[in-house]
């Protein structure tokens, strides 16, 4: 259960906290343990709590831990400091349990493994590799840089899709409003004009009569269709089938493949720079890719174990592009395979960014033209009988 607590904390004044506790008394005790004084406690229902579904702020946690490590604090002292400043109850509980495991002598990576919902396998592997080299700040720096780049690309893709989606939604809603509310009104006006109307206008009038006579049935069918659509979209199998269809479209599928390869090489490069062997890194990275990529990654790892070079294994399984393969060969000659893979990922990211920008500039005016034609066509067909009536009077 969650409780909303108003309390006074030393150095912070009056604060509002969201705490996870089994009872009100336990919530009060948590505040008292922080050296605070409770002013009020009330039950916070999870359905209305914004913080109940928040994810663990992994990047922020890593940035603060890196700052403390760089300042010269030990790992235990750094975790203690992060625990003291954390106010979210669920995050505080995770950090507190990690600190308790460190007190018991467990390694940092083993303590993180107990919370897979907060710390992904890549993060744990990076920390475990740093424990062998004794350079935790460098590992944290690599992960923060990697995650920041991945989030930037993802946000750029989402941001580019917002305006086209908004155009589609607004155009669809306006069209529905015209067809459901406006057209039936006009059809009632045109009833007495007979059949001396353009056939498209007659179709609109018949649609208006249908909406008036079967409006509730149409609303129920639409609601059922929306419910089925939402349910289908939430099913992983349906989403996987849609992705398969997109992969088969040449113009889209190739760029989706390049996007997957960018993630693949960036992640692989980060793990190699952290000292993780290539075959182990491939096993860890395969879980981040689409399902049909994973057998190829497993096959590439098998080829490498059999003695093939990384570039030939990737090329054999179709896990590289022409430019990427040349860069892999350079990495094999120089011995800087981790750095070269990250450069391959950055190169593909730039390629995807250019394609998204070009596609967005092309799609936006096309969408506006299509929506304008649809809405304008409906309005013209509604008013065409009036124009013909005015012409006949003249």
Helices and strands as residue ranges (DSSP letters): E 2-9, E 13-20, H 24-33, E 37-44, G 46-48, H 58-70, H 75-85, H 89-103, H 108-113, H 121-133, H 136-177, I 178-182, H 183-189, G 190-193, H 199-213, H 215-234, H 236-248, H 250-273, H 278-285, G 286-288, H 291-305, H 310-316, H 322-334, H 337-393
